[in-house]
């Protein structure tokens, strides 16, 4: 974590080199940050500095928690009321910033909300200690397993060692550490530091991968041991619950995880964060639960109380899950399990995939296709059997999930094909400089229209972008570019069986020794094989096509993706939104780590709204909020106080509201949002979106 004087204004610049995110605090006059000890902060921080200033301004209207220095909540300010507090020792916690930020101050304190900022004023020049903690988290070690599934059970039993608490606050993503990695070897080995937590919770399942893989997230979240047995069941002290309920084993396991996690989110409002939570207000009248008592209960007793509530009572209130994954039950796929557990993924064992031919989106006679041989295409000699139906297939959709992924062989339609090496790069990232490097490559002059995407990247305050356009690169030039460290490469052009087309012929990524670009979009025909090589050679993830794509549609989808990525949407979500507004968007898919975000969202969690006029000056508004790797599943969402005073659990959908034109404009004018109106995608910076009829 780096603190330094802000380059353009009086203030403090805070930069997390691992996550490549930054934030600024502005002051009334120039400051000189001095490193200080972190022990004075009640909550853990990675680094801290002291500055002297009469004021401190936050350049976003973020929720603020004011606490005593012992962590006791004094007031939480999501209602945006101005306040003055008497002289005392205060710990101030900022929410929705890209790293966890706190500051310590002694004295009288005045808090004011001004336009889109929060301002603290002190009695004259005052010493303020600012502490920051990265959201990045590394596994504490690696467990080696043989191909005996019982070794896998022993490894998964140790995943709970990464939990930072067994209280209901474990539902906060920052209190769920990364489980230990798992690798295959000749004998089982695990560091003693990874011993399972003592929870008195067991998951008894048959010793086969079809039963073990689906419980990895539940075992991690409960800190449970996974032990062999005949009838699948959860055992917590003297309490037992069968895991073979309606819908079968996998469905019951996933329902159990959803129910326990959800009720933890409600119960934690009795702890350090006594907020008004929308979901608690909706559920509390429906259940015979005392949340204050639940908060104090031992884990096993609390679990029994949670599961005494019928799932159907809660089902309509449980947020849609961030991620569902089909995991093929093979020995090598054990290496996926810690990453899936970290994401609390709902794991399903897939049936045999359904073959599905991928057909061209339009008549080849009337539209230029991104096929490298336009002459052959014009003669009608190129068939659409170039995509092997044995490898490309349809995956059944999973219910109650926002994002879906596949961990196994082949190329699934519309869902993210995971790659374990890409997930490993998520945790192996090295510190980078504080500039977001984006390269737009156009290797065909007929596609210059899409080249305008370069103008859509970098339109963000508080972030430093370097967007470079390249034209007609040679194979050597493009190979050098791919090997260079960069955040994103957006390629516009052609791909054929020989590789990515350059000015002097095709570049096969197999010939490139290493790829330094973190993420990419290969907007060209059938680019999945070259995209797979990019991931294999070092990229974390990217968007590719599975078949020929028409140029106008590809151009439109490329521009939409660029704007969504620039707003902080993860790859999977950005493509999903873009696909909804493209007839043939299903021909695109995500390879590698689909949870990757190019940049941080202005408001912490990226949002998308759908608007429908209901009557006169009234609009029915659906708000969607998408968890990210920085703000994971279980994070709170604060809407503008003009819209709601409540906190919500981030998900899609988040909530539905009825708003006036003035209320819509008040919020949309202060941030860049994708807005769906009448089935079409718009942006909040467009004029006259909400004009009266």
N, C-alpha and C positions, 0 to 999 in steps of 0.2 A: 504494500500500500504506500503510495507516494503522496506527500503533501507539498505544495509549493505555492508561491504567490501567483495570483491569476495574471495572465499575460496582458489582458485587455482592460480589466477593471480592478478597482481596489477590492481585494478579496482573496479567497483561498480556493485553489484548484485541488481536487482529490481524485486520484487516478488509481484504478485497480488494473495492473498490467496483465494479470492472468485472465481475467474476464474481459479485458479490453473495454472497460466502461469508465465513465468519469462523471463527476458532479462538481458543482461550484457553490460556494457560500460567499456572498458579497458583504463588504463591510463599508462603514462610512469613510474610512481612510485606509491608506496602505498598511499592510500588516507584515510582520516578519515571523513566520511560524518557527517555533523552537520545539524539537522533539522532547517528549516527557514520558514518564513511566505510565503504563496502562493500568496499574493495579487500583487506581482510584475509581475506576468505572465498575458499577455493580454488574453490568453485563459484559461478557468478554469482547475485547476489541483486539485487532491485530497490531495497530499502531495508533499513536496519538501525538498531537502537537498542542502547544499553547500559543494563543494570540492575544493581543490587547486591542479592544475595539469598543466604541460606545454603542454600536448597533451590529446586528447580524441579520442578513436578508437571505431568504431561501427563494430562488427564482422559479419556484412552482408552488402552487397552493396545495401543499401536501398536508395530510393529517399529522398532528403533533401530539405526543403523549408527554405530559409534564409529571415527573415523579420526584419523590424525595431521593436523596442519594443512596438510600437503602433499597430502592426499587419500588417502593410503595406508590401506587397510582394516586396522583392528586387530581388531575383533570385530563380528559381526552378531548381534543378540539376539532373533531370532524364537523361540528356544527358551524364553524367559521365565525364564532363570536370573538370579539376583542376582549382581552383580559389584562388586568394588572394584579400581580402577586407581590405580597410583602417580602421583605428581606429574609432570605433563607438560602439553604444549599439546594440546588435543583439539578436534576438529571433530565435532560430533554432528549426524547427519542423521535427521530423523523421516520415516517413511513413512506413507502413506494419509491424510495431512492435506490439507485442501482447497486449500492453497497449499504450495509447497515451503518447508520450514522447516529452518533450521540454527542451531546456536549454538556459539560459541567460548568456551572456558573454559581457564584455566591453573590447574593444581593437582591435588590428589587428588580423586578422583571416585568416589562410590558409587551404583550403580544398583540399584533395588529395584522388583519388580512387586508391587503391592498391589491386590487385587481387580481392578477394571477400570481401573487407572491405572498409570503409570510414574513413579517418583520418583527424582530426582537429588539427592544431598546432597553438599555441599562442606565444606571445612574452614573453617567460619565464613562470615561475609559475604564474598561473592566477586563480582568484576565478571564479568558474563556478557553477551556480545554476541549478540543474536538477529537473524538475517537472514531475509528472506522473498522469494520470487519467485513472481509470479503465473503461473498456467498459461495465461493469456490470451495470444494471439499474433496479431499483425497482419501482413498481407502487406506486403512491402517496396516494392511498386509495382504498376503496372498496365501490361499489354501490350495494345496495340491491334492488331486483326487485321482484314483484309478477309474477304470470304466465300470467298476462295480457300483451299482446305483446306491448301495448303502453308504458308500463314501460321499456321494452327492448329498444324501440326507444328513450326514454329519457336517458337511460344509454349510448347507442351508441353515442348520441349527445354530450356526455361529454368526449368521447375518445380523441378528439382533444386537450383537456387541457394538454395532455402529450407532445405535440409538443414543442420543444425548440425554434422554429422560424417558421414564416409563409412565409419566403423568400424562393427562390428556393433551398437554402441550406438544407431545410428539407429533400431533397432527399439523403443527407448523413445519413447513419444509426445512427451515434452518435448523431444526432440532432433530432432524433425521440425517445422520452422517451416512457416508457412502459405505455400503457393505464391503467386506474384503473381496478381492478378486479371486477367481477360481481358474486354475489351470490343470491340465491333464498331465499325469506322470506315472511313474512305476509303483509308487506307494503313497498312502495318505500322509500328509504332513500339514500341521497348522500351528502357527505361533501361539504360545500360551496366552498372549495378550488378547487373543481372539476367542477366549472361552465364552460360552453362551451366558447371557444374563440369567440371574435366578428369578424366574417369573412364575414358576409352578404352572406353566401353560405348555401343553403338548398338542401336536397334531399327529394323530395316529393314521397312517396311510399304508396301503400295500406297497412293497418295495419295487416299484417299476416307474419308469419315467413318465408314463401317462398319468400317474397320480402325484408324483413328486413335483414336476415342473409347475403345475397349476397353483401350488401352495407357496411358491417362493416369496411372493409379496406379502401374503398373510403371515407367514412365519417370521419374516423380517419385522413387520409392523408390530406384531404381538411379542416379539422376543421369544418366540416359541421354539421348543425342540421338535424335530421331525423324527418320529420313530416308526419302525415297521409294525404293521398289525393288519388284521383281516378287514374289519369294518372301519371305513374312514370316519373319524370323529375328532372333535375338538374337546380337550380335557383341560379344565381350569380348576385346580383344587378338587373339590368334590363335585363340581359341575361338569356335565358332559352334554355335548350337542352333536348329533349325527351330521355328517357332511354329505349325505345322500338324499337330500330333500327333493321337492318338486323341481323338475328341469334337469335333474341329474347331478353328478358329482361336481363338475367344473362350475356349473351355474351356482350351486350351493356355496362352494368355496368363495366365489366372487361376490355373491350376495353378503356373505358373512363379513368379508373385508369392507365392503361398502357401508354396511350398517355400523360396524364398530368404529370405523374412521369418522363417519358422519356424526355419531353421537359424541365422540371425543371432541369434535369441532364445536358442538353445542356446550359441552361440559366445561371446556377450557375458558369460557366466558366468566367462570367463577374464579379464575386464577389471576395471572398478571395482566390480562387484557379484558377488563370488564366493559366490553363494548355492547352496543345494541345490535345484535345480529339478526338479520332478517329471518334466517332459517330457524333460529330458536323461537322467535315470536310466532312463527307459523306452526311449529311442532309441539311446543310446550302444552297447549290446551288439549292435545290429542293423546298424551301419554301420562301414565302414572309414575313419573320419575321426579325425584328431587335432585336437581343438578348440583346444588351445594353439597348435599350428602355424597353424591356420586364422585365429586372431585376429591373428596377425602378418603374414599374407599381404597383398599388394596386392589391391585390390578385384577386378580382372579375374581373377586367379588363384583367389581365394577363390570367386568366382562359378562358375568352371569346376568347382572341386572340389564345390561344393554340387550342381550339376546333373548330376554323375556318379552321384549316388545315384538309383536308380529311384523315381519318385514313389510307386509302390504300397508301397514299404518304409516310407514316412513317413505315408501317407495317413491311417491310422486314428489317428495321434497328433497330427496338425495340428489345432489348435483351430478350431471353427467361427468363421467370419469375422464381424466386427461388422455389416457392411452390404453388401448387394448392391443394385444399381440398374439398372433398365431405362432407358436413355437413347435417346430417339428421335434418329436421325442427321440433324438439321436444323442449318442455319447458326446460328440464334439460340441453340441449346443449347450452343454453345461456352462460354457464360458459366458453365455449371454445372461445367466441368471442373476448375478449381482447388479447388472445395469437395469434389468427389468424390475428387480426389487426396489432399487433406489427410486425409480419412477413410479413405484406402486402400481405397475401395470397389471391389468386384468389379463391373465394368461389363459389361452385356449389351445388345446391340442387339435390341430386341423384334420379334417377329413381329406380324402384325396381331392386335390383342386379340380375345379370344373374347367375344362379347356374352353377357350373362346377365341375365335378368329378376330383379328384386328383389321378392320377394313378402312380404305381411304375415306376421308371426310367429304370429298366432293369429286365431281367429274374431272378427270385429268385433262379433258379437252378444253375446259373453260377456266381453269385456275392454275397458276404457276405453283408447282409443288416444290418443296425443299428436297428434291431428289437431285443428285449430282448429274444425272444424264437426262437433260431436258429433251434432247433429240430422240433418245430411245423412248422417253415418256410420251412424246408427241406421236410416235409411231405405234404406241400401245403395246410395246413388247415387254414392259416391266410389269410383272405380276405382283399381287399383294400377299404372296406366300413366303415373303422373305423373313417374316417373323415366325419362328418355330412354335407351333401350338403346343409342343411338348414342354416348352419352357415358359411360355406366357399363358397366364391363366387368370380366371376370375376367382376372387376370394369372397366368401360370404360375409356380408357386413355384420359387425358386432353391434348389439344394441347398447345404449346408455354410455357410449364413448364419444369423445370429441375427435380423437385421432386414432388411426389404426395402422398397424405395422405387421410385417411378415418376417420371421427369422427362419430361413430354410432355403432350399434350392429353388431356382427359377425366378421369373419376373412377374409379380402379381400386378394386376390392373388396379389402378387408382390408390393403392395403399403403399406405404413406405417399405421398401426392401431394406432391412437392417443389415449392417455389416459389423461384426464384432471388433474388427480393427479400427473402424471409425469411432465406435463407442469408446474404445480405449484412448483414442486421441482426445476425447472430451476431458479426460482427467490428466492426460500427459501434456497439456498445453504449457508452453513456455511463455514467460513474460514477453510482450510485444511493445512496440512503440505506441504512442497514443494517437496515431493517425489511422483512420479506417481507409485502407487502400482498396479501391475498386477499379477493375480494368474492363472496359467494354471493347470487344474485338468484333469488327465487321469485315468479313472476308469475301463479301459479294456486294458490288455496288448496287445491284437491283434490290437489296434489302436495306438501303440507307434509311428508309422510313423508321425502322425499329431502332436505328442508331440514336434516335432522340432520347432513348431511355437514359442516356448519360446525364441528361438534365434533371431526371427524377431522383437520382441518387445524391445525397448530401444536403438536401434541403432541411436541415435540422439545426436548432440552436444547441449550444453547449457541447456539440460534437465536432471534431475536426476530420473532414473528409479529404481524400486525394483521389479524384475521379479522372482517369486517363482513358482517352479513346485511341484505338489502334486500327489501322486499315491495311488490308492486303498483306498481312504478315506472311513471311516465308516460314517454312517448316522449322528452320533453326531459330528464327525469332520467336515463334509461338512456343516452341519447346523451352526456350530460355524464360519466357514469360510464365509458363506453367510451373517451372522450377523455382521461381522467385517467391519469396514470402509475400502473401497478399491475403486480404480478407475475402474477396469475391471476384470471380471472372464470369462475365456475361458474354457468351459467344453467340454470334449471329452469322449463320452461313450454312454450310453443307457438311454432312457426314455420309460416307459410304462404307462398304465392307473393308476398304483399305485404311480408313482413318478419318480424321478431321481435315477437311480440305483447306489448304493454304495456297498462297499465290504460286508456289512452285510444285504443287502436288499434295498428296495426303500425308498427314502426320499420324502415325499409329502411336497412341499413348503407351503401348507396350514397349516402345523404344525409348521412352523417357525414364531415366533412372529414379527420379524422385519428383514428387509434386508438392509445391509449397503453398498453393492456394487452398485456403480453408474450405471454401464453398464455391459452387459454380452453377450456372444455368447453361446447358448446351441446347440452344433453341435451333435444332436441326433435325432432319429426318433420322429416325431410328438411331438415336444417339446413345442408347442405353449401354451398349458394349463399351464404347469409349468412356462413358461416365463411370462404368464399373471399374475400368482401369484407373481412372483418376482417383477413385476411392482407395483402390488397392495400393496405389503408389504414394498416398499420403494425404489426400483430401478428407475432410470430415463428412461431407455430404453435398448433394446437389440435385438439381431437377433435370430430367432427361425425357426423351420421347421413346415410345415403343413401336412407332410406325411412321410412315410418311405423314407430314403435317402440312396443311395448306398455309401459304405465306400470310394472307391477311389475318387469319385466325391466330397464327403463331405470333405475329406482330402485336396484336391486341393483347394476347395472354402474356407476352413478355413484358409489355408496358405495365399491365396490372400487377404482375409479380414484383416488378421493380419498386412500385410504390408501396406495396404491402411490406416487402422486406425492409424498405427504408423507414417504415413506421414501427419496426420492431417485432413483426409477426414471425414466428418460427417457420422453417421451410414447409413442414407438413401443413400447417394452418394456412399459410399464404397460398399454397397451391390449391388447397381445398376450397378456399373462397374464390380464387380465380376460376376454378373448374366449374363452380356453380353458375358462372356467368359466361360460359363458353360451351357451345353445343358439343364440341369434340375435345373438351379438356381432359376426358378420360384417357386420352392417348399419352398424357404426361404422367410421370411418377417421380417419387423421391427415392434416391439411393443413399445409403449410409445413415448418418445421424440426423434424422428428420426433426429433432428437437432443437437444432441449431438456429440461433438468431443472428442475423447480420449485425444488428445494432440494438441498443436498449430502447425500450418504448419511453416516450416522454412522460407517461403516467404510470410507469412501473409495469403494469399489465396491459398489453395491447387490447383495444376494444373495437367492436364493429357493431353498428346498430342498423336495424330495419325499421323503416318508418312507413306508416299507412295513415292517410287522413281519414278520420272517422266522422267528424261533424263540424262544419264551420272552421273554427280556430283550434280544433282539437286533433291530436295525432296519437295513434296507438304506436308505441315505441318498444321494440324488443331490443334489449341490451345484451350483448355477448362479450364476455371477458375471457381471454385465453391464457391459462397458466404457461409459464416458460421455464427454462432451466434456471433463470435467476429468481423468478417468483413462481415457485412450484405449486403443485396441487395442495390445497389447504390454505393458500394465501387469502387474506382479506382484500376486498375491493371497496373503495370509497367512491361513491358517485358524488358529483357536485351537490352541495346542499340545496341548490335550487330544484334538483331532481328528487333527492331522498336524504333523510337524516341517518339511514341505517347502513350498517356494514353488510357485505354479502360474501359468500364463498365463491371464488373465481371459477366460472364455468360457462359453457354455452348450452342453453341460454342462461343468462344471469337473472333477469327479471323482466317484467313487462310494466310499462308505465303509460299513463295518459298525460300528455304534456301540451302546453300551448305553444304557439309560434315563438313567443318571447322566451319561454323556457328552453326551447330547442336551440334558438340562436345564442342564448346566453352562454351555453356550454360549447356548442360546436364552433363558435367564433374564437375560442381560446386554444383549440387543439386541432390537429389534423386527424380526421376520422374517416374511414370508409363507411359510406352510408348507402344502404339498399332502399331504393324507392321504386315501387311498382315493378319489382323484379330486375331493375337495372342498377348497376353499381355507380355511385357518385362519390364525391369527396367533399368534406366540409368546407374546403376553401373555394368551392364553386359559388357563384352568386345566385341569389333568388331561388334557393332550394326549397324554401318553405313559404313561398308567397301565398297569400290568401286567395281563394277562388273568387 
